[in-house]
Amino acid sequence: TTPTTTTTTTTTTRSPPSAWLPNPTLHRPSPQLAPRPPSQAAGQSSVSGHGLWQGWVSAMIFRDQFDSNSQDPPEQQLQQELVTLKHKQQLQRQLLIAEFQRQHEQLSRQHEVQLQEHVKHQQDLLALKHQQELLEHQRKMEQQRHEQEIEKQQREHKLLQLKNKERGQESAVASTEVKMRLQEFVLNKKKALAQRNLNHCLPSDPRFWYGKTQHSSLDQSSPPQTALSAYTHPMLGTYDSKDDFPLRKTASEPNLKLRSRLKQKVTERRSSPLLRRKDGPITTAKKRSLDLAGLVYDSLMQKHQCMCGNTTSHPEHAGRIQSIWSRLQETGLRAHCECIRGRKASLEELQTVHSEAHVLLYGTNPLRQKLDLSPMFVRLPCGGIGVDSDTIWNEVHSSSAARLAVGSVVELVFKVATGELKNGFAVVRPPGHHAEESTPMGFCYFNSVAIAAKLLQQRLNVSKILIVDWDVHHGNGTQQAFYTDPSILYLSLHRYDDGNFFPGSGAPDEVGSGAGEGFNVNMAFTGGLEPPMGDADYLAAFRTVVMPIANEFAPDVVLVSSGFDVVDGHAPPLGGYKLTAKCFGYLTRQLMGLAGAICDASEACVSALLGNELDPIPDEVVQQRPNANAVHSMEKVLEIQSKYWRSLQRSASTLGCSLSEALRHDVEEAETVSAMASLSVANKHIGKRYALLSMCSSSQ
């Protein structure tokens, strides 16, 4: 409530003194009441009257002056009253201001009290709401606990019923030996009765059958005699099924129980091959497989093709793996390998590298998952569908083929890593090293090699894994997956051209980050195709960069992600390099000295994996030095990576040498080291003999 304050404002207008003098006797007399001057008479002329009037006016002016002089004390009094009135007004204003301030403070205190009450009320409401939420949560937890208890009791009840049932079956079922003897007894009984009926050697009176058909050969395995004596005479001459003992199932026999447990364990292992190693290696594996290379291939991967049906407009098509598999069969290499069955990778395995949304979109049927696909796919110039201008998508077969490619690689890698196979080669598509966590690109949907490496870490606790990628394009997806992981060394040889070649990543200074710094090596070739890189350049890169780092890293498993676009015959937009198939055999043979898991390679790689004698490299390649662009690229890599790998310092001296010159240098260096070691040993012997002579001379 706000008090109402009424303020009266008085406006004072300056008027003649008689208007605001407090004493009316002091008023000036009105001019009409003033006495006529004595000189003005009624009968005087106007002239004389005018003069009289002037005299009267002057007399009045004199009187006004006199009156003004006589009113000085009243004006002072009036001024004092004005001052007093102003003072009163100021006091009244101050009182009003003080009253206003008091009421304002009172209202402020009331507002503060109301605000505190409101805050307290809100706090009480929040506390009550929080308490209700806690009670609701406790109620739900109690309900969930109660449901779990009920479910547990139901499981225990079912388990108890099963145990009682098995116990009842065990008590009621005969063993295998008893069963066989009972069957023998019934058959002998049937044969005896049939023989007697056929020979007609029995009297027709059924009363005599009992004594002559009594089984004399029954031992302890025959039924009790009390059971036979209880039968009536008319029933002894005919066969009745009631005479047989009930032959029940023998599921409770110990051997069948063991067989059931083994069958269950085999079923679990078949459901996920990654679980096979939990109980140790399978002892029933073929011993001959340990010395063989494994092959995995499935024709279902050929169904991943564009809906337009024209394979000539797509560089990555089903004919690639079909031709590889046919070549392996024609050359007889397939017969010398252990062919294993591929499988589809599970969604959980795919999510070790890729996001859940990516796996659901490209690893399952989108129509079944009811996903919005409009922003994910584009219409290709050929009329088909793809995720970009290069990567085609087949609504029916692409997801199955991509998962089959990953599962086949994982299956092969685990057989090699666990010792069931010596090494392996996977003929799979679509490829995978461009696929990132949530992005398909470059013909790739799921990164097969990266997923296999992740699963080796998680399931088999493999501590060191080397991934070599010699595809002409950089494996941006594999690099992204392990950029901070020091236990996986990713080493890529690719065409870079200062970032002007697809996919634009893979610079030499991309060395990893955090704990993984130094474990990402990019042998990035620059200079374009003037001249294109060939066997001599890749052999030099392997000799000076790849193998020194790989030997220093000392991996447990080696995975090779290999594309064929680095081989001679590919157009410049797809590669343009001039490597030969023979070179791959020698590159593979060098990697075989590190570990046993080799995948995604060519026919020469398979031949090298089998240990076959390789075709010699032409002399011109052996004598050829790497071109200037290759040397410059390797120098840049050595400059960046030498602070992480000390072994690179030794290979820097032979960077521009040919293969024959490098081998000669290595031989000379080995001979020098051997000679210095021999000299050191000889000096030690001389020192010992000199010390012995000194001791002998001193003793003498």
Secondary structure by P-SEA (a helix, b strand, c coil): cbbbbbbbbbbbbbcccccccccccccccccccccccccccccccaaaaaaaaaaaaaaaaaaaaaaaaaaaaaaaaaaaaaaaaaaaaaaaaaaaaaaaaaaaaaaaaaaaaaaaaaaaaaaaaaaaaaaaaaaaaaaaaaaaaaaaaaaaaaaaaaaaaaaaaaaaaaaccccaaaaaaaaaaaaaaaaaaaaaaaacccccccccccccccccccccccccaaaaaacccccccccccccccccccccccaaaaaaaaaaaaaaaaaaccccccccccccccccccccbbbbbbbcccccccccccccccccccaaaaaaaaaaaaaaccccccbbbbbbbbccccccccccaaaaaacccccccccccccccccccccccccccccbbbbcccaaaaaaaaaaaaaaaaaaaaacccccccccccccccccccccccccccccaaaaaaaaaaccccccbbbbbbcccccaaaaaaaccccccbbbbbbccccccccccccccccccccccccccbbbbcccccccccccaaaaaaaaacccaaaaaaacccbbbbbcccccccccccccccbbbcaaaaaaaaaaaaacccccccccaaaaaaaacccccccccccccccccaaaaaaaaaaaaaacccccccccccccccccaaaaaaaaaaaaaaaaaaaaaaaaaaaaaaaaaaaaaaaaac
